[in-house]
Amino acid sequence: MDDALLAALATGVEQILILGAGYDTRVWRFAAQLGHTPVFEVDHPATAERKAGIVAENRADLPSSSPIRVAVDFRTDRLDERLVAAGFKPERSTFVVWEGVSMYLTRAAVKETLGTLHTLCGPDSRLVMDWWFMVDAPDAVSTVLRMSPQMLHLLGEPITLGIHPEDVGGFCERAGWPAAEVVGSVELEKRYVRDQRHIMPAMYVTRLERSLGTPLARG
């Protein structure tokens, strides 16, 4: 995701949008590369407020750059309206990060958000996001992975959406975001892991590019 962000900045992307930002630190980690490129961070009001407090307490140790925080309660607020009110420029080239969120939403909610982003973002926009799917191998490790949604449900964070990597391209393209790259756990380990750690086989990342046409499905 960071590699894709840097590549987008190198080609002159005009704004950055981080959905479900949580405690994302890209605005400070890449302060030099971002320059004056605006970074919009979208999250629930409670999370955004807590992060703002943490940042304020550590302001002296951080670069001077700051995100534009956009508090959105998805039960009552429209994402597009809140973004535009915060200064987001529709139809401008945008790089979107949507990390650690899709698997906790419904299929309809992910489709709707992708459709909204297609409408908001301009030509040459790109989106990176991660996904979860049900590993179907018969071994013991895969069996445990298939049980993980139930275990997370007990912790209050149930996994509600799983899309196989073979199917995600069609899903995203129908929402106006064809997949330029689908990177599974094995390839991610080859590229980035330099110790004994492993990436969960059920996780993968997509790099999407906004199509010029109208999304075929929004529901």
C-alpha positions in Angstrom: 0.0 0.0 0.0 2.8 2.4 0.8 4.6 1.5 -2.4 1.4 2.3 -4.3 1.0 5.6 -2.5 4.5 6.7 -3.3 4.0 5.7 -7.0 0.8 7.8 -7.1 2.6 10.8 -5.6 5.4 10.5 -8.1 2.8 10.8 -10.9 1.2 13.9 -9.4 -2.0 12.6 -7.7 -3.8 15.7 -6.3 -5.3 14.4 -3.0 -5.1 11.5 -0.6 -8.1 9.8 1.0 -7.8 7.3 3.9 -11.0 5.6 4.8 -11.4 4.1 8.2 -8.2 5.8 9.1 -8.0 4.7 12.7 -4.4 5.4 13.9 -2.9 5.7 10.4 0.4 7.5 10.4 1.1 8.0 6.7 0.6 11.8 6.8 3.7 11.9 9.1 5.7 8.9 7.8 5.5 10.3 4.3 5.5 14.0 5.1 8.4 14.8 2.8 6.9 13.0 -0.2 3.4 14.4 0.4 4.5 18.0 0.5 1.3 20.1 0.2 -0.9 17.3 -1.1 -4.0 17.3 1.1 -4.7 14.1 3.1 -8.3 13.4 4.2 -8.8 11.0 7.0 -12.3 9.5 7.4 -13.3 7.8 10.6 -16.0 7.5 13.2 -16.2 10.7 15.4 -15.1 8.9 18.6 -12.0 7.4 16.9 -11.1 10.6 15.2 -11.4 12.6 18.4 -9.2 10.1 20.4 -6.5 10.1 17.7 -6.5 13.9 17.6 -5.9 13.9 21.3 -3.0 11.5 21.0 -1.5 13.6 18.2 -1.8 16.8 20.3 0.1 15.1 23.2 2.9 14.1 20.8 2.9 17.1 18.5 6.5 18.1 19.3 7.8 14.7 18.0 5.9 14.8 14.7 6.4 16.6 11.4 4.3 19.8 11.1 2.0 18.2 8.5 -1.5 17.3 9.6 -4.4 15.4 8.0 -7.8 16.9 7.3 -10.0 14.9 9.7 -13.5 14.0 8.4 -15.7 12.5 11.1 -18.4 10.4 9.6 -21.1 8.5 11.4 -22.2 6.1 8.6 -25.6 5.6 10.3 -26.6 9.3 9.8 -24.0 10.9 7.5 -23.3 10.7 3.8 -19.6 10.1 3.0 -19.7 12.3 -0.2 -21.4 15.2 1.6 -19.0 15.1 4.6 -15.9 14.9 2.3 -17.0 17.8 0.1 -17.8 19.9 3.1 -14.3 19.3 4.4 -12.7 20.5 1.2 -12.3 17.3 -0.8 -12.3 18.2 -4.5 -14.6 15.9 -6.6 -13.3 14.8 -10.0 -9.6 15.4 -9.0 -7.1 12.5 -9.2 -7.2 10.8 -5.8 -5.3 8.0 -4.1 -7.5 6.1 -1.7 -6.3 3.8 1.1 -9.0 1.5 2.5 -7.2 -0.8 5.0 -8.6 -3.3 7.5 -12.2 -2.5 6.9 -13.8 -4.4 4.0 -14.0 -7.7 5.9 -16.1 -6.2 8.7 -18.7 -4.7 6.3 -21.6 -6.2 4.3 -21.2 -6.9 0.6 -23.8 -4.2 -0.1 -21.9 -1.6 2.0 -18.6 -2.3 0.2 -20.3 -2.0 -3.2 -22.0 1.2 -2.2 -18.8 2.8 -0.9 -16.9 1.8 -4.1 -19.6 3.4 -6.1 -19.5 6.6 -4.1 -15.8 6.7 -4.5 -16.1 6.2 -8.3 -18.4 9.2 -8.4 -16.2 11.4 -6.2 -12.8 10.6 -7.6 -11.5 11.9 -10.9 -9.6 10.3 -13.8 -6.3 8.6 -12.9 -7.5 7.9 -9.4 -6.3 4.7 -7.6 -7.5 2.7 -4.6 -5.7 0.1 -2.5 -7.5 -2.1 -0.1 -7.2 -5.4 1.7 -9.6 -8.3 1.8 -10.3 -11.6 3.6 -11.5 -14.9 2.1 -12.4 -18.3 3.3 -9.3 -20.6 2.8 -10.7 -23.9 1.5 -7.7 -26.2 1.9 -8.3 -29.3 4.1 -5.3 -29.0 6.4 -5.4 -28.1 10.1 -4.2 -24.5 9.7 -6.8 -23.7 7.1 -9.5 -25.2 9.3 -8.4 -22.9 12.1 -8.5 -20.0 9.7 -12.1 -20.9 8.7 -13.0 -20.7 12.4 -11.5 -17.3 12.9 -14.7 -15.3 12.0 -16.5 -17.1 14.8 -13.7 -16.3 17.3 -13.7 -12.7 16.2 -17.4 -12.6 16.6 -16.9 -13.4 20.3 -14.6 -10.4 20.6 -17.2 -8.1 19.1 -15.6 -7.8 15.6 -17.2 -10.4 13.4 -15.9 -10.9 9.9 -18.9 -10.5 7.6 -17.5 -10.4 4.1 -15.2 -12.8 2.3 -14.4 -12.6 -1.4 -12.0 -15.1 -3.1 -9.1 -13.5 -5.0 -10.3 -15.1 -8.2 -13.6 -13.3 -7.9 -12.6 -9.9 -6.5 -11.7 -8.5 -9.9 -15.2 -8.8 -11.3 -16.7 -7.5 -8.0 -14.6 -4.4 -8.1 -14.9 -3.8 -11.8 -18.7 -3.8 -11.6 -18.4 -0.9 -9.1 -16.2 1.0 -11.4 -12.8 0.0 -10.1 -11.0 -2.6 -12.2 -8.2 -4.4 -10.5 -4.7 -3.5 -11.8 -3.1 -6.0 -9.3 -4.2 -8.7 -6.9 -1.5 -9.7 -4.5 -1.9 -12.7 -2.2 -0.1 -13.6 1.0 2.6 -15.7 -0.7 3.6 -12.9 -3.1 3.4 -10.3 -0.2 5.8 -12.5 1.8 8.2 -12.7 -1.1 8.2 -8.9 -1.6 8.3 -7.7 2.0 9.0 -10.2 4.7 12.6 -10.5 5.7 12.3 -12.5 8.9 10.4 -15.6 10.1 7.0 -14.0 10.2 4.2 -15.0 7.9 1.2 -13.3 6.4 -2.2 -14.9 7.1 -3.1 -16.9 4.0 -6.7 -15.6 4.1 -5.6 -12.0 3.5 -4.7 -10.3 0.2 -4.4 -6.8 -1.2 -5.8 -5.2 -4.4 -4.6 -2.2 -6.3 -7.6 -0.7 -8.2 -7.8 2.0 -10.9 -10.9 4.1 -11.5 -12.6 3.2 -14.8 -13.9 6.0 -17.0 -17.4 4.4 -17.3 -20.3 4.4 -15.0 -20.5 1.6 -12.3 -22.7 -1.2 -13.5 -24.0 -2.2 -10.0 -24.5 0.0 -7.0 -26.8 -2.2 -4.8 
